[in-house]
Amino acid sequence: MGVVIGIDVGGSTTKIVGVENKSIQSPMFVKATDPVTSLFGAFGKYIYDNGITLPEIEMVMLTGVGSAFIDQPLYGLPTAKTDEFLANGLGAKYAASLENLIVVSMGTGTSFVKVEGPHIQHIGGIGIGGGTLLGLSRLLLKTQDIHLIAEMARKGTLTNIDLQIQDICNRPLPDLPLDATASNFGKADGNASPEDIASGIIHMVLQSIGQAAILSALNSPIRDFVLIGNLTQLPQCKEIFPKLEEMYGVRFLIPKYSEYRTAIGAALTYMDGAPIHPIK
């Protein structure tokens, strides 16, 4: 089998990965002003940087919202599209040693995909994600530089922004410690520092995603959640999700190449014989 290229085409960012014999090769992402430019830029750069020739490529698999703009094969290569939620499921399950899990895909918004053995099902989502974080930061912090926002948040004091259980009660509530959040931004006032606000924004977005994920599993025995997408790279994930694990008795996993898992899953749909839609 040759190299299978998996590509997750977003609105302006494309993620690409080569998979050969189930081994991941040098994931990469490229930004551009539109999906088509981003896709072709990513593809050209990827094969050049990795010394891959066109005859070595067995299949190009596309997924993501931007793939809707592609209606012809890439450079005459066998090209197909696959469902993004299926790609999320296969990508999250790859090398996870789990049969039953819920994929939490943290993109512009957040989607939840249930994986039970070979069965993969989209079960819903919320409109809170990276788009929320950047939109609120543009309004409140006058920046959308995610690295700057994360660094500001690291210096902020969350208790100046969020109302906690200890602010309204002098003893823990059942299953809720004193430092649990009672209300995001419930203590914010006009004197809040930009660093405090940044901390409040990131915590609100990540906490909301984690709690929504837990609620999505209430009617199932699943207690393992695999986090994928760009937001997994925020350093605050390492403090927020462990607290949710302790409170709710669940497990959140951030796998290697977490931000590329949809692209990896796109390649795996072809390799595993899952449904694909060839582009003629």
Accessible surface in RSA format (square Angstrom, percent):
REM  Atomic radii and reference values for relative SASA: ProtOr
REM  Chains: A
REM  Algorithm: Lee & Richards
REM  Probe-radius: 1.40
REM  Slices: 20
REM RES _ NUM      All-atoms   Total-Side   Main-Chain    Non-polar    All polar
REM                ABS   REL    ABS   REL    ABS   REL    ABS   REL    ABS   REL
RES MET A   1   127.84  66.2  57.75  38.2  70.09 166.9  65.08  55.3  62.76  83.2
RES GLY A   2    24.12  29.7   0.00   N/A  24.12  29.7  18.43  50.6   5.69  12.7
RES VAL A   3     7.19   4.7   7.19   6.5   0.00   0.0   7.19   6.2   0.00   0.0
RES VAL A   4     0.00   0.0   0.00   0.0   0.00   0.0   0.00   0.0   0.00   0.0
RES ILE A   5     0.00   0.0   0.00   0.0   0.00   0.0   0.00   0.0   0.00   0.0
RES GLY A   6     0.00   0.0   0.00   N/A   0.00   0.0   0.00   0.0   0.00   0.0
RES ILE A   7     0.00   0.0   0.00   0.0   0.00   0.0   0.00   0.0   0.00   0.0
RES ASP A   8    21.17  14.8  20.29  20.2   0.89   2.1   0.87   2.0  20.31  20.3
RES VAL A   9     0.00   0.0   0.00   0.0   0.00   0.0   0.00   0.0   0.00   0.0
RES GLY A  10    19.92  24.6   0.00   N/A  19.92  24.6  19.49  53.5   0.43   1.0
RES GLY A  11    46.19  57.0   0.00   N/A  46.19  57.0  32.76  89.9  13.43  30.1
RES SER A  12    54.42  46.0  51.70  69.0   2.72   6.3  20.17  42.9  34.25  48.0
RES THR A  13    30.63  21.8  26.50  26.9   4.13   9.9  16.81  22.6  13.82  20.9
RES THR A  14     0.00   0.0   0.00   0.0   0.00   0.0   0.00   0.0   0.00   0.0
RES LYS A  15    23.93  11.7  23.93  14.7   0.00   0.0  10.26   9.2  13.67  14.6
RES ILE A  16     0.00   0.0   0.00   0.0   0.00   0.0   0.00   0.0   0.00   0.0
RES VAL A  17     0.00   0.0   0.00   0.0   0.00   0.0   0.00   0.0   0.00   0.0
RES GLY A  18     0.00   0.0   0.00   N/A   0.00   0.0   0.00   0.0   0.00   0.0
RES VAL A  19     0.00   0.0   0.00   0.0   0.00   0.0   0.00   0.0   0.00   0.0
RES GLU A  20    56.34  32.3  54.35  41.1   1.99   4.7   6.46  12.5  49.88  40.7
RES ASN A  21   113.44  78.2  88.34  85.4  25.09  60.4  33.29  80.1  80.15  77.5
RES LYS A  22    95.02  46.4  89.21  54.7   5.81  13.8  49.07  44.2  45.96  49.0
RES SER A  23    62.46  52.8  57.75  77.1   4.72  10.9  31.52  67.1  30.95  43.4
RES ILE A  24    26.42  15.0   5.87   4.4  20.56  49.5   5.87   4.2  20.56  55.8
RES GLN A  25    49.85  27.9  45.76  33.4   4.10   9.8  22.94  48.8  26.91  20.4
RES SER A  26    62.39  52.7  46.00  61.4  16.39  37.8  27.37  58.3  35.02  49.1
RES PRO A  27    25.64  18.7   6.23   5.7  19.41  70.5   6.23   5.1  19.41 120.6
RES MET A  28    29.73  15.4  25.98  17.2   3.75   8.9  29.73  25.3   0.00   0.0
RES PHE A  29   104.52  52.3  88.79  55.0  15.73  40.9  88.79  53.8  15.73  45.0
RES VAL A  30    27.52  18.1  23.85  21.6   3.67   8.8  27.52  23.9   0.00   0.0
RES LYS A  31   151.06  73.7 127.15  78.0  23.90  56.9  69.56  62.6  81.49  86.8
RES ALA A  32    25.97  23.9   7.38  11.4  18.59  42.3  20.55  28.9   5.42  14.4
RES THR A  33   134.57  95.7 100.30 101.7  34.27  81.7  89.56 120.3  45.02  68.1
RES ASP A  34    51.47  36.1  50.54  50.3   0.93   2.2  30.19  71.1  21.28  21.2
RES PRO A  35    17.56  12.8  17.56  16.0   0.00   0.0  17.56  14.5   0.00   0.0
RES VAL A  36    60.18  39.6  60.15  54.5   0.03   0.1  60.15  52.3   0.03   0.1
RES THR A  37    72.66  51.7  65.87  66.8   6.80  16.2  50.09  67.3  22.57  34.1
RES SER A  38     0.00   0.0   0.00   0.0   0.00   0.0   0.00   0.0   0.00   0.0
RES LEU A  39     0.00   0.0   0.00   0.0   0.00   0.0   0.00   0.0   0.00   0.0
RES PHE A  40    65.10  32.6  60.46  37.4   4.65  12.1  60.79  36.9   4.32  12.4
RES GLY A  41    35.04  43.2   0.00   N/A  35.04  43.2  29.80  81.8   5.24  11.7
RES ALA A  42     0.00   0.0   0.00   0.0   0.00   0.0   0.00   0.0   0.00   0.0
RES PHE A  43     0.10   0.1   0.10   0.1   0.00   0.0   0.10   0.1   0.00   0.0
RES GLY A  44    27.87  34.4   0.00   N/A  27.87  34.4  24.45  67.1   3.42   7.7
RES LYS A  45   106.54  52.0  97.71  60.0   8.83  21.0  66.05  59.5  40.49  43.1
RES TYR A  46     0.00   0.0   0.00   0.0   0.00   0.0   0.00   0.0   0.00   0.0
RES ILE A  47    27.86  15.9  26.72  19.9   1.14   2.7  26.87  19.3   1.00   2.7
RES TYR A  48   184.29  86.0 165.22  94.0  19.07  49.6 124.11  93.3  60.18  74.2
RES ASP A  49    75.18  52.7  37.98  37.8  37.20  88.0  20.55  48.4  54.63  54.5
RES ASN A  50    48.28  33.3  18.34  17.7  29.94  72.1  11.30  27.2  36.98  35.7
RES GLY A  51    59.67  73.6   0.00   N/A  59.67  73.6  37.67 103.4  22.00  49.3
RES ILE A  52    17.05   9.7   8.71   6.5   8.33  20.1   8.93   6.4   8.12  22.0
RES THR A  53    75.83  53.9  70.66  71.6   5.17  12.3  69.92  93.9   5.91   8.9
RES LEU A  54    66.48  37.0  63.68  45.6   2.80   7.0  63.78  44.8   2.70   7.3
RES PRO A  55   126.53  92.2  86.63  79.0  39.90 145.0  99.43  82.1  27.10 168.4
RES GLU A  56    85.03  48.8  74.83  56.6  10.19  24.3  37.08  71.7  47.94  39.1
RES ILE A  57     8.38   4.8   0.00   0.0   8.38  20.2   0.20   0.1   8.18  22.2
RES GLU A  58    54.51  31.3  41.21  31.2  13.31  31.7  30.44  58.9  24.07  19.7
RES MET A  59    22.11  11.4  22.11  14.6   0.00   0.0  22.11  18.8   0.00   0.0
RES VAL A  60     0.00   0.0   0.00   0.0   0.00   0.0   0.00   0.0   0.00   0.0
RES MET A  61     0.00   0.0   0.00   0.0   0.00   0.0   0.00   0.0   0.00   0.0
RES LEU A  62     0.00   0.0   0.00   0.0   0.00   0.0   0.00   0.0   0.00   0.0
RES THR A  63     0.52   0.4   0.16   0.2   0.37   0.9   0.37   0.5   0.16   0.2
RES GLY A  64    10.40  12.8   0.00   N/A  10.40  12.8   2.91   8.0   7.49  16.8
RES VAL A  65   108.87  71.6  92.59  83.8  16.28  39.2 101.90  88.5   6.97  18.9
RES GLY A  66     0.61   0.7   0.00   N/A   0.61   0.7   0.61   1.7   0.00   0.0
RES SER A  67    10.70   9.0  10.70  14.3   0.00   0.0   0.00   0.0  10.70  15.0
RES ALA A  68    82.55  75.9  53.30  82.2  29.26  66.6  58.70  82.7  23.85  63.2
RES PHE A  69   132.01  66.0 107.55  66.6  24.45  63.6 113.97  69.1  18.03  51.6
RES ILE A  70     6.63   3.8   5.61   4.2   1.02   2.5   6.63   4.8   0.00   0.0
RES ASP A  71   117.96  82.6  97.37  96.9  20.59  48.7  37.45  88.1  80.50  80.3
RES GLN A  72   116.24  65.0 115.61  84.5   0.63   1.5  23.79  50.6  92.44  70.1
RES PRO A  73    42.70  31.1  32.84  29.9   9.86  35.9  32.84  27.1   9.86  61.3
RES LEU A  74     0.31   0.2   0.15   0.1   0.16   0.4   0.31   0.2   0.00   0.0
RES TYR A  75   120.36  56.2  84.43  48.0  35.92  93.5  76.73  57.7  43.63  53.8
RES GLY A  76    72.14  89.0   0.00   N/A  72.14  89.0  35.56  97.6  36.58  81.9
RES LEU A  77    17.09   9.5  15.81  11.3   1.28   3.2  16.25  11.4   0.83   2.2
RES PRO A  78    71.39  52.0  58.78  53.6  12.61  45.8  71.16  58.7   0.23   1.4
RES THR A  79     4.16   3.0   0.00   0.0   4.16   9.9   0.00   0.0   4.16   6.3
RES ALA A  80     0.06   0.1   0.06   0.1   0.00   0.0   0.06   0.1   0.00   0.0
RES LYS A  81    50.38  24.6  50.38  30.9   0.00   0.0  29.55  26.6  20.83  22.2
RES THR A  82     9.56   6.8   0.00   0.0   9.56  22.8   1.65   2.2   7.91  12.0
RES ASP A  83    74.31  52.1  64.00  63.7  10.31  24.4  33.17  78.1  41.14  41.0
RES GLU A  84    60.34  34.6  56.16  42.5   4.17   9.9  12.00  23.2  48.33  39.5
RES PHE A  85    64.54  32.3  64.54  40.0   0.00   0.0  64.54  39.1   0.00   0.0
RES LEU A  86    32.90  18.3  31.54  22.6   1.36   3.4  32.23  22.6   0.67   1.8
RES ALA A  87     0.00   0.0   0.00   0.0   0.00   0.0   0.00   0.0   0.00   0.0
RES ASN A  88     1.11   0.8   1.11   1.1   0.00   0.0   0.00   0.0   1.11   1.1
RES GLY A  89     0.00   0.0   0.00   N/A   0.00   0.0   0.00   0.0   0.00   0.0
RES LEU A  90    26.94  15.0  24.91  17.8   2.03   5.1  24.98  17.5   1.96   5.3
RES GLY A  91     0.00   0.0   0.00   N/A   0.00   0.0   0.00   0.0   0.00   0.0
RES ALA A  92     0.00   0.0   0.00   0.0   0.00   0.0   0.00   0.0   0.00   0.0
RES LYS A  93    49.24  24.0  43.87  26.9   5.37  12.8  25.92  23.3  23.32  24.8
RES TYR A  94    52.19  24.4  43.20  24.6   9.00  23.4  34.22  25.7  17.98  22.2
RES ALA A  95    86.13  79.2  35.58  54.9  50.55 115.0  53.09  74.8  33.04  87.5
RES ALA A  96    22.50  20.7   2.92   4.5  19.57  44.5  11.78  16.6  10.71  28.4
RES SER A  97   117.45  99.3  71.30  95.2  46.15 106.3  55.59 118.4  61.86  86.7
RES LEU A  98    26.17  14.6  19.29  13.8   6.88  17.3  22.25  15.6   3.92  10.6
RES GLU A  99   107.08  61.5 101.04  76.4   6.03  14.4  54.08 104.6  53.00  43.3
RES ASN A 100    77.08  53.2  69.60  67.3   7.48  18.0  12.96  31.2  64.12  62.0
RES LEU A 101     0.00   0.0   0.00   0.0   0.00   0.0   0.00   0.0   0.00   0.0
RES ILE A 102     0.00   0.0   0.00   0.0   0.00   0.0   0.00   0.0   0.00   0.0
RES VAL A 103     0.35   0.2   0.05   0.0   0.31   0.7   0.05   0.0   0.31   0.8
RES VAL A 104     0.00   0.0   0.00   0.0   0.00   0.0   0.00   0.0   0.00   0.0
RES SER A 105    17.01  14.4  14.92  19.9   2.09   4.8   0.32   0.7  16.69  23.4
RES MET A 106     0.08   0.0   0.00   0.0   0.08   0.2   0.01   0.0   0.08   0.1
RES GLY A 107    32.81  40.5   0.00   N/A  32.81  40.5  32.19  88.3   0.62   1.4
RES THR A 108   111.30  79.2  98.40  99.8  12.91  30.8  64.02  86.0  47.28  71.5
RES GLY A 109    26.52  32.7   0.00   N/A  26.52  32.7  16.74  45.9   9.78  21.9
RES THR A 110     7.92   5.6   0.00   0.0   7.92  18.9   1.88   2.5   6.04   9.1
RES SER A 111    19.93  16.8  18.62  24.9   1.31   3.0  15.38  32.7   4.55   6.4
RES PHE A 112     7.97   4.0   7.97   4.9   0.00   0.0   7.97   4.8   0.00   0.0
RES VAL A 113     0.04   0.0   0.04   0.0   0.00   0.0   0.04   0.0   0.00   0.0
RES LYS A 114    40.54  19.8  39.85  24.5   0.68   1.6   3.30   3.0  37.23  39.7
RES VAL A 115     0.00   0.0   0.00   0.0   0.00   0.0   0.00   0.0   0.00   0.0
RES GLU A 116    70.28  40.3  66.71  50.5   3.57   8.5  16.48  31.9  53.79  43.9
RES GLY A 117    11.30  13.9   0.00   N/A  11.30  13.9  10.34  28.4   0.96   2.2
RES PRO A 118   118.58  86.4  87.54  79.8  31.04 112.8  96.58  79.7  22.00 136.7
RES HIS A 119   131.94  72.1 126.56  88.0   5.38  13.8  84.76  87.4  47.18  54.9
RES ILE A 120    42.13  24.0   8.81   6.6  33.31  80.3   8.85   6.4  33.27  90.3
RES GLN A 121   109.38  61.2 104.33  76.3   5.05  12.0  35.43  75.4  73.95  56.1
RES HIS A 122    78.90  43.1  56.94  39.6  21.96  56.2  38.14  39.3  40.76  47.4
RES ILE A 123    57.28  32.6  19.29  14.4  37.99  91.6  27.10  19.5  30.18  81.9
RES GLY A 124    24.52  30.2   0.00   N/A  24.52  30.2  23.75  65.2   0.77   1.7
RES GLY A 125    45.38  56.0   0.00   N/A  45.38  56.0   9.76  26.8  35.62  79.8
RES ILE A 126    52.91  30.1  39.32  29.3  13.59  32.8  48.33  34.8   4.58  12.4
RES GLY A 127    74.11  91.4   0.00   N/A  74.11  91.4  37.48 102.8  36.63  82.0
RES ILE A 128    57.33  32.6  57.33  42.7   0.00   0.0  57.33  41.3   0.00   0.0
RES GLY A 129     0.00   0.0   0.00   N/A   0.00   0.0   0.00   0.0   0.00   0.0
RES GLY A 130    12.00  14.8   0.00   N/A  12.00  14.8  12.00  32.9   0.00   0.0
RES GLY A 131    29.12  35.9   0.00   N/A  29.12  35.9  20.51  56.3   8.60  19.3
RES THR A 132    36.32  25.8  24.82  25.2  11.49  27.4  30.01  40.3   6.31   9.5
RES LEU A 133     0.15   0.1   0.15   0.1   0.00   0.0   0.15   0.1   0.00   0.0
RES LEU A 134    53.79  30.0  53.79  38.5   0.00   0.0  53.79  37.8   0.00   0.0
RES GLY A 135    17.41  21.5   0.00   N/A  17.41  21.5  16.48  45.2   0.93   2.1
RES LEU A 136    48.29  26.9  47.63  34.1   0.66   1.7  47.63  33.4   0.66   1.8
RES SER A 137     0.00   0.0   0.00   0.0   0.00   0.0   0.00   0.0   0.00   0.0
RES ARG A 138   119.54  50.2 110.80  56.5   8.74  20.8  44.07  60.2  75.47  45.7
RES LEU A 139   124.60  69.4 114.38  81.8  10.22  25.7 115.35  81.0   9.24  24.9
RES LEU A 140    87.57  48.8  65.30  46.7  22.27  56.0  67.87  47.7  19.70  53.0
RES LEU A 141    21.51  12.0   0.39   0.3  21.11  53.1   4.35   3.1  17.15  46.2
RES LYS A 142   167.33  81.6 134.98  82.8  32.35  77.0 101.54  91.4  65.79  70.1
RES THR A 143    26.32  18.7  17.22  17.5   9.09  21.7  18.88  25.4   7.44  11.2
RES GLN A 144   103.15  57.7  90.50  66.1  12.65  30.1  23.85  50.8  79.31  60.1
RES ASP A 145    71.56  50.1  61.95  61.7   9.62  22.7  25.11  59.1  46.46  46.3
RES ILE A 146    54.47  31.0  53.26  39.7   1.21   2.9  53.26  38.4   1.21   3.3
RES HIS A 147   149.37  81.6 141.25  98.2   8.12  20.8  96.22  99.2  53.14  61.8
RES LEU A 148    84.78  47.2  79.72  57.0   5.06  12.7  83.94  58.9   0.84   2.3
RES ILE A 149     0.00   0.0   0.00   0.0   0.00   0.0   0.00   0.0   0.00   0.0
RES ALA A 150     9.07   8.3   8.48  13.1   0.59   1.3   8.68  12.2   0.39   1.0
RES GLU A 151    66.94  38.4  64.15  48.5   2.79   6.6  35.36  68.4  31.58  25.8
RES MET A 152    26.99  14.0  26.36  17.4   0.63   1.5  21.97  18.7   5.02   6.6
RES ALA A 153     6.60   6.1   0.30   0.5   6.30  14.3   0.30   0.4   6.30  16.7
RES ARG A 154   156.03  65.5 127.34  64.9  28.69  68.3  60.02  82.0  96.01  58.2
RES LYS A 155   133.09  64.9  99.95  61.3  33.15  78.9  57.30  51.6  75.79  80.7
RES GLY A 156    18.91  23.3   0.00   N/A  18.91  23.3   0.39   1.1  18.52  41.5
RES THR A 157    64.65  46.0  61.16  62.0   3.49   8.3  32.96  44.3  31.69  47.9
RES LEU A 158    32.25  18.0  27.13  19.4   5.11  12.9  27.13  19.1   5.11  13.8
RES THR A 159    55.34  39.4  54.66  55.4   0.67   1.6  40.42  54.3  14.91  22.5
RES ASN A 160    74.73  51.5  63.97  61.8  10.75  25.9  13.82  33.3  60.90  58.9
RES ILE A 161     0.00   0.0   0.00   0.0   0.00   0.0   0.00   0.0   0.00   0.0
RES ASP A 162     0.15   0.1   0.12   0.1   0.03   0.1   0.12   0.3   0.03   0.0
RES LEU A 163    43.45  24.2  43.45  31.1   0.00   0.0  43.45  30.5   0.00   0.0
RES GLN A 164    13.15   7.4  13.15   9.6   0.00   0.0   0.22   0.5  12.92   9.8
RES ILE A 165     8.36   4.8   8.36   6.2   0.00   0.0   8.36   6.0   0.00   0.0
RES GLN A 166    87.81  49.1  65.93  48.2  21.88  52.1  16.89  35.9  70.92  53.8
RES ASP A 167    63.62  44.6  28.25  28.1  35.37  83.6  10.90  25.6  52.73  52.6
RES ILE A 168   107.85  61.4  69.38  51.7  38.47  92.7  78.04  56.2  29.81  80.9
RES CYS A 169    36.63  27.7  25.51  28.4  11.12  26.1  15.36  38.9  21.27  22.9
RES ASN A 170   133.82  92.3  99.02  95.7  34.80  83.8  44.82 107.9  89.00  86.0
RES ARG A 171   162.66  68.3 162.09  82.6   0.57   1.4  52.83  72.2 109.83  66.6
RES PRO A 172    80.95  59.0  65.58  59.8  15.37  55.9  65.58  54.1  15.37  95.5
RES LEU A 173    72.99  40.6  67.80  48.5   5.19  13.0  68.66  48.2   4.33  11.7
RES PRO A 174   120.18  87.6  97.66  89.0  22.52  81.8 110.11  90.9  10.07  62.6
RES ASP A 175   127.53  89.3 100.83 100.4  26.69  63.1  37.20  87.5  90.33  90.1
RES LEU A 176    56.69  31.6  53.91  38.6   2.78   7.0  54.69  38.4   2.00   5.4
RES PRO A 177    53.39  38.9  47.39  43.2   6.00  21.8  52.71  43.5   0.68   4.2
RES LEU A 178    57.38  32.0  54.40  38.9   2.98   7.5  54.40  38.2   2.98   8.0
RES ASP A 179    73.66  51.6  61.84  61.5  11.83  28.0  23.78  56.0  49.88  49.7
RES ALA A 180     6.56   6.0   1.56   2.4   5.00  11.4   6.56   9.2   0.00   0.0
RES THR A 181    38.21  27.2  10.14  10.3  28.07  66.9   7.29   9.8  30.91  46.7
RES ALA A 182    44.10  40.5   6.90  10.7  37.20  84.6  12.38  17.4  31.72  84.0
RES SER A 183    46.01  38.9  38.96  52.0   7.05  16.2  22.31  47.5  23.70  33.2
RES ASN A 184    48.65  33.5  29.92  28.9  18.73  45.1   6.17  14.8  42.48  41.1
RES PHE A 185    55.35  27.7  41.61  25.8  13.75  35.8  41.81  25.3  13.55  38.8
RES GLY A 186    40.79  50.3   0.00   N/A  40.79  50.3  12.64  34.7  28.15  63.0
RES LYS A 187    80.18  39.1  60.78  37.3  19.39  46.2  44.73  40.3  35.45  37.8
RES ALA A 188    45.00  41.4  18.42  28.4  26.58  60.5  18.59  26.2  26.41  70.0
RES ASP A 189    92.61  64.9  72.29  71.9  20.33  48.1  41.51  97.7  51.11  51.0
RES GLY A 190    86.70 106.9   0.00   N/A  86.70 106.9  44.98 123.4  41.71  93.4
RES ASN A 191   142.02  97.9 111.99 108.2  30.03  72.3  32.02  77.1 110.00 106.3
RES ALA A 192    22.23  20.4   2.35   3.6  19.88  45.2   7.89  11.1  14.35  38.0
RES SER A 193    38.61  32.6  33.51  44.7   5.10  11.7  34.32  73.1   4.29   6.0
RES PRO A 194    70.64  51.5  70.42  64.2   0.22   0.8  70.64  58.3   0.00   0.0
RES GLU A 195    57.34  32.9  57.34  43.4   0.00   0.0  11.23  21.7  46.11  37.6
RES ASP A 196    12.81   9.0  12.81  12.7   0.00   0.0   0.00   0.0  12.81  12.8
RES ILE A 197    30.96  17.6  30.96  23.1   0.00   0.0  30.96  22.3   0.00   0.0
RES ALA A 198     0.00   0.0   0.00   0.0   0.00   0.0   0.00   0.0   0.00   0.0
RES SER A 199     3.09   2.6   3.09   4.1   0.00   0.0   0.00   0.0   3.09   4.3
RES GLY A 200     0.00   0.0   0.00   N/A   0.00   0.0   0.00   0.0   0.00   0.0
RES ILE A 201     0.01   0.0   0.01   0.0   0.00   0.0   0.01   0.0   0.00   0.0
RES ILE A 202     0.00   0.0   0.00   0.0   0.00   0.0   0.00   0.0   0.00   0.0
RES HIS A 203    15.34   8.4  15.34  10.7   0.00   0.0  10.26  10.6   5.08   5.9
RES MET A 204    44.43  23.0  44.43  29.4   0.00   0.0  21.56  18.3  22.87  30.3
RES VAL A 205     0.00   0.0   0.00   0.0   0.00   0.0   0.00   0.0   0.00   0.0
RES LEU A 206     0.00   0.0   0.00   0.0   0.00   0.0   0.00   0.0   0.00   0.0
RES GLN A 207    26.45  14.8  26.45  19.3   0.00   0.0   2.13   4.5  24.33  18.5
RES SER A 208    26.03  22.0  19.83  26.5   6.21  14.3  10.46  22.3  15.58  21.8
RES ILE A 209     0.00   0.0   0.00   0.0   0.00   0.0   0.00   0.0   0.00   0.0
RES GLY A 210     0.00   0.0   0.00   N/A   0.00   0.0   0.00   0.0   0.00   0.0
RES GLN A 211    64.91  36.3  63.77  46.6   1.14   2.7  18.18  38.7  46.73  35.4
RES ALA A 212    19.44  17.9  13.80  21.3   5.64  12.8  15.87  22.4   3.57   9.5
RES ALA A 213     0.05   0.0   0.05   0.1   0.00   0.0   0.05   0.1   0.00   0.0
RES ILE A 214    17.59  10.0  16.03  11.9   1.56   3.8  16.03  11.5   1.56   4.2
RES LEU A 215   116.30  64.8 104.64  74.9  11.66  29.3 104.86  73.6  11.44  30.8
RES SER A 216    37.04  31.3   8.77  11.7  28.27  65.1  21.53  45.8  15.52  21.7
RES ALA A 217     0.59   0.5   0.43   0.7   0.15   0.3   0.59   0.8   0.00   0.0
RES LEU A 218   110.38  61.5  88.09  63.0  22.29  56.0  88.15  61.9  22.23  59.8
RES ASN A 219   159.51 110.0 120.85 116.8  38.67  93.1  40.67  97.9 118.84 114.9
RES SER A 220    13.74  11.6   4.35   5.8   9.40  21.6   9.92  21.1   3.82   5.4
RES PRO A 221   121.82  88.8  94.86  86.5  26.96  98.0 105.28  86.9  16.54 102.8
RES ILE A 222     6.36   3.6   1.43   1.1   4.93  11.9   6.36   4.6   0.00   0.0
RES ARG A 223   103.45  43.4  99.41  50.7   4.04   9.6  40.31  55.1  63.14  38.3
RES ASP A 224    28.30  19.8  28.27  28.1   0.03   0.1   0.08   0.2  28.22  28.1
RES PHE A 225     0.55   0.3   0.55   0.3   0.00   0.0   0.55   0.3   0.00   0.0
RES VAL A 226     0.87   0.6   0.87   0.8   0.00   0.0   0.87   0.8   0.00   0.0
RES LEU A 227     0.19   0.1   0.19   0.1   0.00   0.0   0.19   0.1   0.00   0.0
RES ILE A 228     1.40   0.8   1.40   1.0   0.00   0.0   1.40   1.0   0.00   0.0
RES GLY A 229    11.01  13.6   0.00   N/A  11.01  13.6  10.21  28.0   0.80   1.8
RES ASN A 230    80.99  55.9  73.90  71.4   7.09  17.1  25.79  62.1  55.20  53.4
RES LEU A 231     8.78   4.9   8.46   6.1   0.32   0.8   8.78   6.2   0.00   0.0
RES THR A 232     8.18   5.8   0.00   0.0   8.18  19.5   0.00   0.0   8.18  12.4
RES GLN A 233   102.95  57.6  77.91  56.9  25.03  59.6  39.69  84.5  63.26  48.0
RES LEU A 234     9.63   5.4   6.58   4.7   3.05   7.7   7.27   5.1   2.36   6.4
RES PRO A 235    72.00  52.5  62.50  57.0   9.50  34.5  66.18  54.6   5.82  36.2
RES GLN A 236     7.08   4.0   6.53   4.8   0.54   1.3   3.90   8.3   3.18   2.4
RES CYS A 237     2.27   1.7   0.70   0.8   1.57   3.7   0.70   1.8   1.57   1.7
RES LYS A 238   172.80  84.3 152.29  93.4  20.51  48.8 100.73  90.7  72.07  76.8
RES GLU A 239    85.75  49.2  78.92  59.7   6.83  16.3  31.59  61.1  54.16  44.2
RES ILE A 240     5.02   2.9   3.43   2.6   1.60   3.9   4.57   3.3   0.45   1.2
RES PHE A 241     4.93   2.5   4.93   3.1   0.00   0.0   4.93   3.0   0.00   0.0
RES PRO A 242    61.27  44.7  55.85  50.9   5.42  19.7  56.34  46.5   4.93  30.6
RES LYS A 243   118.39  57.8 116.38  71.4   2.01   4.8  74.95  67.5  43.44  46.3
RES LEU A 244     7.07   3.9   7.07   5.1   0.00   0.0   7.07   5.0   0.00   0.0
RES GLU A 245    45.21  26.0  41.35  31.3   3.86   9.2  12.21  23.6  33.00  26.9
RES GLU A 246   153.40  88.1 122.50  92.7  30.90  73.6  51.62  99.8 101.79  83.1
RES MET A 247    44.57  23.1  20.29  13.4  24.28  57.8  15.86  13.5  28.71  38.0
RES TYR A 248    89.54  41.8  65.09  37.0  24.45  63.6  53.81  40.4  35.73  44.0
RES GLY A 249    58.86  72.6   0.00   N/A  58.86  72.6  37.77 103.7  21.08  47.2
RES VAL A 250    15.95  10.5   2.34   2.1  13.60  32.8   5.31   4.6  10.64  28.9
RES ARG A 251   110.20  46.3 110.14  56.1   0.06   0.1  43.90  60.0  66.30  40.2
RES PHE A 252    17.07   8.5   1.52   0.9  15.55  40.5   1.52   0.9  15.55  44.5
RES LEU A 253    48.01  26.7  45.87  32.8   2.14   5.4  48.01  33.7   0.00   0.0
RES ILE A 254    73.13  41.6  41.64  31.0  31.49  75.9  41.81  30.1  31.32  85.0
RES PRO A 255    26.01  19.0  11.56  10.5  14.45  52.5  22.13  18.3   3.88  24.1
RES LYS A 256   149.94  73.1 130.51  80.1  19.43  46.3  90.54  81.5  59.40  63.3
RES TYR A 257    67.57  31.5  58.38  33.2   9.18  23.9  36.25  27.2  31.32  38.6
RES SER A 258     2.20   1.9   1.50   2.0   0.70   1.6   0.00   0.0   2.20   3.1
RES GLU A 259    39.24  22.5  35.23  26.6   4.01   9.5   6.94  13.4  32.29  26.4
RES TYR A 260    22.95  10.7  22.65  12.9   0.30   0.8   9.14   6.9  13.81  17.0
RES ARG A 261     8.53   3.6   8.04   4.1   0.48   1.2   0.00   0.0   8.53   5.2
RES THR A 262    12.31   8.8  11.24  11.4   1.07   2.6   1.90   2.6  10.41  15.7
RES ALA A 263     0.34   0.3   0.00   0.0   0.34   0.8   0.00   0.0   0.34   0.9
RES ILE A 264     0.19   0.1   0.19   0.1   0.00   0.0   0.19   0.1   0.00   0.0
RES GLY A 265     0.00   0.0   0.00   N/A   0.00   0.0   0.00   0.0   0.00   0.0
RES ALA A 266     0.00   0.0   0.00   0.0   0.00   0.0   0.00   0.0   0.00   0.0
RES ALA A 267     0.00   0.0   0.00   0.0   0.00   0.0   0.00   0.0   0.00   0.0
RES LEU A 268     6.15   3.4   6.15   4.4   0.00   0.0   6.15   4.3   0.00   0.0
RES THR A 269     0.00   0.0   0.00   0.0   0.00   0.0   0.00   0.0   0.00   0.0
RES TYR A 270    56.86  26.5  45.75  26.0  11.11  28.9  24.77  18.6  32.09  39.6
RES MET A 271    31.74  16.4   5.25   3.5  26.49  63.1   5.53   4.7  26.21  34.7
RES ASP A 272    73.54  51.5  37.20  37.0  36.34  85.9  25.44  59.9  48.10  48.0
RES GLY A 273    67.81  83.6   0.00   N/A  67.81  83.6  34.49  94.7  33.31  74.6
RES ALA A 274    23.06  21.2   9.87  15.2  13.19  30.0  15.97  22.5   7.09  18.8
RES PRO A 275    99.33  72.4  86.05  78.4  13.28  48.3  97.68  80.6   1.64  10.2
RES ILE A 276    44.84  25.5  27.54  20.5  17.30  41.7  27.54  19.8  17.30  46.9
RES HIS A 277   116.37  63.6 113.74  79.1   2.63   6.7  74.77  77.1  41.60  48.4
RES PRO A 278    79.60  58.0  60.30  55.0  19.30  70.2  60.30  49.8  19.30 120.0
RES ILE A 279    20.91  11.9  10.55   7.9  10.36  25.0  13.98  10.1   6.93  18.8
RES LYS A 280   197.38  96.3 152.51  93.6  44.87 106.8 125.19 112.7  72.19  76.9
END  Absolute sums over single chains surface
CHAIN  1 A    13108.9       9915.5       3193.4       7520.8       5588.0
END  Absolute sums over all chains
TOTAL         13108.9       9915.5       3193.4       7520.8       5588.0
